[in-house]
Amino acid sequence: MVIFPEAKILEIDLTSGTINRKTLPGEIYRLYPGGSALGLYLMMQDYIPGTEALDPGNVLVFSVSPLTGLPISGISRMNVTARSPLTGTAGDSQSGGFIASYLKMNGWDAIVFKGKSQKPVYLVIDGNKAELKDASHLWGKVTGEVESSLQDELGDKNIEVAQIGPAGENLVKYACIINKCSRANGRNGMGAVMGSKNLKAMVVKKGRPMVAADTEAFMALARSSRKRLEENEGVAGLGLNGTDGDLEGFSDSGFLPTRNWKTGYFPEGATNITGTTMYETVLKERDTCYACAVRCKRVVEIPGRVDPVYGGPEYETCAALGSYCGVTDLAEVCEANMLCNMYGMDTISCGATISFAMECFEEGLLTSEQAEGLDLKFGNGAAVNALIKKIALREGLGDLLAEGSARASEKIGGGSEKFSMSVKKQEMPAHMPQYKPAVGLVYAVNPFGADHQSSEHDVFLVMPPDSRERERLSKLGIWKGYDNPYELDAEKVRFALDTQKYFSVLDSLSLCQFVWGPSWELYGPDELLELCRAGLGWETSLYELMMAGERRINMMRQFNAREGFTAADDTLPARLFEPFTDGPAKGIHVDRDAFEAGKKLYYEMAGWDPQTGNPTAATLKKLSLDWLL
């Protein structure tokens, strides 16, 4: 049996300015094998229940995995963990790029930040050396300026920088942490936590390349990516058109969230903002993450308007800042994406909160005076971009919208709460539960709010039994197929739970879910086991890995339970239960009875109390989490 490696931890007390180096024993690291699981474990060792997300007592953890830095596609994710200021739950966020690999090349598995600095600072990591430096001169600057300034200041163009923009400094509840000016640890507001600690950036210098335990077997797995790309149209399509390649198809079927989710049909604009149009018009190049052959990252350029340093929009962004707001102009969407990356904000929550404000405006709940002269009607892309800046700087109406749509609705009143398309105060991504009820179920029960990358999607169960997708899902014991994706029966609930556990494993091993997954991705479950064996010498099993994924989910739920969350928080917006009134999906809606029955069954399958939705003592003990009791 392999001796699991120790985790090397760098712990920074920002209040005192002290830096300590610690190790986590291998037997503990194996239970929480990196990424989100490791981050949660480390955060919960020092977090005092009841501590507010923006208080100095919140613990902020950057983490990777023992596999990170190996030269193979899809193994370059960095996780950030803290209590979320947006949801109040356990916060969790991943990003791609090169910084995760650089962290591991420098010998670190996690960086833990505690306390609050008296003045703005940034951390520089160079091998075993770590130093806090004054960042006062960087405060207030946008991400592109900061990255360029730090490269000059440190005399190194090869550094990787994870930083906050003005939105994080101003504690926007959905502020991101940005690296390479275009990759985001988004969603849960980790950038606001960083800002609350006066931590402007974390800089990592390049280190020594990682070496696999079984070089020959590992390189065979890595080299197979070329052939796999040739044989996998879905993954190859990501490289060509990005995740936005499906946008027009979703509208054609009636399931593209449009005008704040009032409809799923966007015939006037879907063609304009879809991935093929981007490829044919404004795409400058395809960027990539460390050692990845897929090259799915968009880089767009519109001279004099959109700077390619800030990348380009993906599907969620084109939907949230496009169809959610009724914007039909691709240039407006690309500019909105650039502004979010400059200022450091989550594009999904930002777009969804603006679309919420637009509906409030059209319904007379926000006046022209409150909107400061902005015409916030659906379709006004210029108003969207003006409002992004106001939100980031907390100016005027932007100060209210910086709190997110759920909190803004509490201030606006007048029934506006029904316009907030959020779960646990986190705005929903652009995959509609009316079309994907298992995804909708996971939106509701997911510990950190609605998230489209926390489980596999229903549509893969509609594919033929001999397809790659169905054959791989059978490795998890998922056998049943469907004639359409709309059903939510007992087997679909199990599909939701078991693929949620699998995706939880991927987030713990810091793997990209477009490359490693249980169905359509480049590599499947068999290859994941081979990666662990050849990369690390870890002779693991799907059982052990799924247990690790389940352990992470239950840690989050137990964290939430301590903060007062119950089954009552596992809800979906009321609008989803109302039939569509137009488009190809007219009449389709989430069946409330099926949803409630599915949620109850999910709790029972997960080993959670059916009344509270929280893990039972027996479940925590089964998962070696009795230290949480």
N, C-alpha and C positions, 0 to 999 in steps of 0.2 A: 504493500500500500504506500502510495506517495506521501511523503511528509509535506503537508500543505505549507506554502511559504508564509512567513510573517508579513503583516501589513506594516509599512513604515508610515508614520503619521507626523506631520509637522503642525504644531499647535501654536497659534499666535494669540496672545492676549493684547488686544489693541489698546486697552485702558492703560496698562503698564508699559507696553512696548516690548514685552519679553517674548522670546521665541524658544520653544522646547521641542525636542525630538523624542518620540515615543514609538514603541512597537506593540502590535497586537498579535498575540500568539496565533499560530497557524490553525489550531483547533477551533478558535473563535472565528478567524477569517473564513474558514470553510463554511461555517453556518451563514455568514453574511458576506458572500464572495465578491465584494466590490460594488461600485456604482451606487445605486439607490439604496440597496440593503445595507451596505457599509456606512453610507452617509447617515441613514436613519439610526443605526446602532450607535454611532459616535455622537450624533446630536442628542439622543435620548439619555446618554450617560450624564450629561451636564445640564440639560434643560430642566428648569423647575416648572412643573405644571402651573398654568395660569399666567405665565409670562407672555406679555403681548408681543406681537411679531416685530414691532419697530422699537422695542425696548432693548437696551444694551445686553440684557440677559438672554436674548435669543441667540442661538448657536448656528453659525453658517458653515457648512461643510462642502468643500469641493472634493470629489472622489472619482477614482477610476477603478480598474480591476486588475487581477494578476495576469490577464491576457493582453491588456492594453499595450500598444506599442509594437506588437508583432506585425510584420509586414504582410498583411492580407486585407482584402476588402471588408469594409463594414465593422472595423474594430477600433474606432477612434472617437467614441462618445465620452463626454465628460458630464458627470451628474452634479447638481447643486441641490442641497437640502437645507431647509430651515422651516420654522413655522411660517406659514404663508400670510402676508398682510391682506391678500385679496379674499381668501376663503376662511382664514383662521384655523385651517386644518394643517396636518403635516404637509409641508410644501415639497415639491419634487419637480425637477426639470433637467432635461438633457439637451446637449448641443453637440454638433459635429465640428470638423475642422482638423487642426493639428495639435491644439494645446493639450488634449488628453494624452497623446503620445509623448509629447515633450515632458509632461509631468512624470510619467512613468520612466522615461529615459533618464530623468534626473534622480530616480530612485524612490519617488513618493507615490503612495497609494491614496493618501488623503491629506488635505490641508484644512485645518479647523480654525475658524476665527471666532473669538469671544470678545465681549466688551465693546467699547466704543473709543475711538481715538479722539483726542481733544482737537485735532486739526486734520484736514484731509491728508491721507497717506496712500502710498502704493507699495506693494510687496514685490521684491525681485528674488527669484529663485534661480540659483546657478549651482547645480549639483547639491552638495550638502550645505552650501552657503545660502542663507536667507537673510534679507535685510529690508527693513521698512524705511521708505524715503518720503520726503515731503512732497505732497501733491497739490499744494495750495495754488500753484501756477496753472494746474490742469483743471481745477474746479470750474464748472460752467462751460467747458468746451465740449463740442460734439465728438463722436467717436473717431471719425477720420482724422481730425486735428490731433487728438490725444495719441493715437497710434503712431502718427508721423513724428510727433514731438518726442515720444519715448524712444523711438528708434534713433533719433538724432542725439538725444540726451545720453543714452547708454552706448552709443556708437556701435549699434548692432542691428542690421536690417532683418536678421533671421529670428528675432524674438517673437514669441506669441503673447498676446495681450488679451486678457479677459477684463472687461471694464464696464462701467456704467456711464450713461450719458446724462444730460440734464434731467431727464425724467426720473432716473434713480436718485439723483441728488435731491430732487423736489418731492420724493417719496410718493410718486404716482403708484397706485396700488398694483398695477400690472406692468411695472417697469421690468426690463430685461437686463441680463448680463450678456454683453456682446463680445464676440471674438472675431478676428479677421474682418471687422466692420460689417459682417453680413451673416454670421452665425449667432443664434440666440439661445441662451437658456431662458426660455420664455414662459408664458402662462402664469405661474403662481406668484409672480411679483418678487422674485429673488433679487432683482436689481434694487428694489426699494429697501430690502433688508441690508444690502451692501451699502446703500446710501445712508441709512440710519446709523451705520457704524463709521461713517466718514472714510470709508474704504473706496477709493476711486478705481483702483486697478490691481490686478495680479499679473505680473510679468514673468514668463518662464523662458529661460534660454535653452537652446538645443542641447540634448545630451547624447549619450551613447546608444546606438540601436539595440533593440532587444533581440535575444536569440532564443529560438524554440528549443524545447526539450528534445524533440526528435526532429532534427532538421530535415531529413529526407522526406518523412511522411508529411511534415508541415508544408514544405515547398510543393509537394504534389497536390495538396489541397489548395494552396494559394494559386498555383498555375492553372488549376482547373477552372478558374473564374472566366477565362476567355471563352472556353467551350460552353460553359453554362450560360454566358451572355448570348451566344449565338443561338442557343436552344430555348431561351426564355424571353418571349416577346414582351411580357409585362415589364420585366426589369430593364430590358434594352430600351423600351419606350420611355422609361424614366430618364435615361441619358439623353434621348432625343428631344422630348417635349417637356421634361420635368413632371412633377406631380400635377401640374396644371393641364396636362394633356387630356384629362377626363372631364374637365369643366363643362364643355359644350354638351357632352353626352349626358351628364347629369341633368342639365336643363331640358334636353330633348325628352328625357324620360319623366320630367316633372319633379325632380328631386334636387334642385340647386337652391339653397336658401336665398331668398330674394326679398328685398324691401322689408328687412327685419323679420324674416321668416313668415311673412303673411302669405307667401306663395312659394312654390318650388320651381316656377317657370319664368325664365328670363329671355324670351325670344328676341327682344330688342338689343340685347347686349352680350349674350354669351359667346357668340362667334368672335366678337371684338377682343375679348379678354382671355380667350382660351390659349392653351400651350402652343398649338400649331401656329396661331397668329403671332404669338410672341417670337417663336422660332423664325418665322418668315420676315419679321419686321425689325424688332429692336434687340434681339439676342446678339450679344457681342461674342460670347464664348461660354463653354461649359467648364465650370470649376469642379473641384473634387475635394475629398477629405484624404487624410493620410493613407497612402498605399491602396486607395480604392479605385477599382477599374470601372465602376458604374458611371461616374462623372455626371451626377444628376443636378448639381447646383447651378442655378441660372445666374448669368451675369448680363445685365442689360445696359445699354447706353443710348441716351437721347441727347445729342450735343447741346450744351447750354442749359440743360434742364435736369437730366438724370446722370449722375456720376457712377461709372461702373465699379468703383471701389466699394460701393454698398450692395453689390450683388444684384439680385433680381427677385421678383415675387414668385412664390410657389402657389399651389392650389388654394390652400387655406387663406393666404393673403389676398389672392385675386378674388376670392369669394367674399371675405370679410370687408375688404376695402373697395370691392367692386359690386357684386350682386346684392350683398346685404344692404348697401347704401344706394342701389339703383344706378351706379356709375357705369357708363358704357364705354368710356374712353380709356384705352390701355395706357396711354401716356400718363393720365391722371393716377391710375393705379400704381404704375411704376414709380411715380414721384412720391406717392403716399408711402410705398414700401421703403423708399430711400429715406424719407423723413423719420419713419419709425426706427430704422437702423441708426440714423444719425443721433437721434435723441434717446434711443434705447427703450423702446416700448414694444410689448407684445402686439403683433399685428391683428390677431384674432380678437382679443378683448378690446383693442382700440377701435377696430372697425365695427364690432358689434355694439360697443357703447355709443359710437357716433350714430349708427343706424337706429338705436333706441332713441337718441335725442331727436333724430329726424322724424320718427313717428310721433313723439311727443309734440314736436313743432307743428306737424300737419294736423294733429288732433287738438291744437289750441292749448296744450298744457305748458308749452314754452312760448313766450312772446318774442316778437322781434327785438324788443328792448333787452330781454334776457339773453337773446342770441347775439346781442351787440351788432345788429345790422346784418348778420350773416343770414342768407336765405337758405335755411336748412331743409329744403325740400329734397326728397329722394331724387337722385340723379345729378346733384350739383357737386361734381368732383372738386372744383375749386374751393368750395366751402369745407369739404372733408379735409383737404390739405391745410387750410387755414386753421381748422379746429385742432388738428394734430399738434401744431406748434403751441397753441394755447393750452392744450392739455399738458404737454411736456413741461411748460413753464408755469403751469397753474395760474393762468391769467383769465379773469372773467369767468365765463361759463366753463372754461377748461378746468378750473379749480374743482368744480362739482363733478365733472365727468372723469376727472383723474381718480375718483373713488370707485369707478366701475358702475355699470348700469343698475345693479341691485341697490347699492347704497344711494345712488342718485335718485332712484325712484322713491326712496323713503323721504327724501327732501321735497321732491316735486309733487308727490301725492296725486290726487285726482284719478286714481285707478291706473296710474302709470306703471305699477308693479307688474301688470300683465304684459307690458312691453319689454321687460327685462328677460331676455332669452338666456337664462343662466341656471346653473346647478351649483349649489353651495356657494353662490355669488360669483362663480366663474363662468364667463360667457361661453356658449357652446360652439364647438368647431363645426365645419360645414358638411357633416355627414348626417343625413336626416333620419331620425328614429322611425319615421313613418315608413321608410324604405328598408331600414336595418334595425328591427326591434331588439335584437340581441345587443347591438351597439348602444341602443337607447337604454337598455337595462343597465349596462356597464356605466354609461353616463351617470345614471342615478346613484348606483352603489359605489362607484369609484371613490376612494378615500379623499382625493384632492380635487374633486369636481369633474365636470364633463371633459373627457379626453378621448380622442379618436385613435390614439396609439396605445391603448391599454388592453386591447383584445383584438382578435381577428374579426373580420366583417362577415355578415350573414351571406353575402353574395357568393362566397366560395363553396357554400353547401348546395348551390344550385347547379354546379358544374358536374360533368359526367363522373361516374364512380371510378373510371380508369384514368382520370386526369391526374396530373402532378399534384394539384391542390388537394384533391380528395385522398389520394394515396398517402400524402404526408400527414394529413389530419388523422388518418387511421392509426398512425404511430402513437397518437395520444388517446386512442380508443374512441375517436369520433367517427361514427360510421354512417349515420343517417343522412340521406340527401333530401332535397326539397324541390318541388316544382316551381316555387317562387320564394322569394326571401321574406315575405311578410308574416310568416307564422312565428308564434312564440309558444312552443310546447315545451315539455320537460326536457327533451333532448337538446333543444335550442338553448335552454337555460344552462344545461351542463356544458354545452359548447362555449357559451359566454364565460362561465367560470373557469373552465380548464384552459382556454386560450388566454384568459386574463393571467392565470398563473404562469403560462409560458412566456408571455410578453414581460411579466414581472422578472423572470429569469434574465431575459435579454437586457432589461434596464439595470439589473444587478451586475451582469458581466460586461456592461458598457458596450453593447453591440448595437449596430444599426438595424432597425426593424425592416428596412427595405432590402437588406442583404441576408440577414439571418432571421428565419421565421418558421412557422408551422405549416405554410401552404404554398403561396405563389412565389416566395422570395428566392434569391440566388442559391442559398444553402438551406437545407432542411434539418429536421431533428437528428438524423443519422450523422450528418456532417458536424453538427454542434458537438456531439460526443467525441468525434474525431479531433475537432479543434481543441477540446479540453485535454485529450490524451496527448496529441502531438505537440501542442503549444506549451502545455504546462506539465505534462506527465501525470495528469489527474485522471485516473481510471474511474470516472464517475458513471452515473446512470441517469436516464430520464426521470426515474423516481426521485433521486437525490436532488436533481435540478428543479423539478416541479415543487418539491418540498421547500427549497430555498425561495422560489417565487411566491409560494403561499405564505411563507414566514414574513416576507417583506410586506405583503398586503395586510396581514394581521397586525404587524407592528404599527402600521399607519392607522388602522381602525382602532387599535387600543390607545394610540396617542389621541385620536379624535374623541374617544370615549372619555378620556380624562379631561378634555376641554368642553365636555357637555354635549357632544354630537350624538344623535340617536337616529332611529329609523325614519323619523319625521323629516330629516334632512335629505333623505334619499328620494328626491322627487324630480319630476320633469315639469317644465313650464306648461301651463294649462293650454296654451295655443296648440301644442302638439296633439292634443286629444280631439281637436276640432277638425272636421273633414276639409280638405282642400276644396276651394270653390271654383278653381279654374285649372287649365293646363292638362297635360296628359295624365296626371295623377289625381284628377278631380274625384273627390269623394273618399280618398284614402286618408287614414289617420291612425294614430296609435290607439289600440283598443285598451281602454282603461282597466277593464276587468282582467284581461290577459296580462297586462303590465303588473297589476297589484298581485295577482296570483304568481306570476313569474318572480317577482321580488321576494315574496314569502318563501318560495321554493329555493331560490338562490341562497337565502339566509340559512335554510336548513341544510343544503348541500355544503355550504361553507363552514358549518359548525358554529353559527352565530345565533345568539338569542333571537327568536322570531319577533319578540316584542320590542327590543331595543336596537337590534341590528348590530350588536357588539359581540366580539368573540367571547365564547364561554371559557371558563377556567380550564376545562378539559382540552379545548382546542389549543389554547396557549401552551399547555403542558405538552401536548402532542408535538408541537413545533419547537420545543426547547425554549419557549418564551415565558417560562414561569417566573423569571426575574421581573416581569412586568406586572405581576399580581400584587 
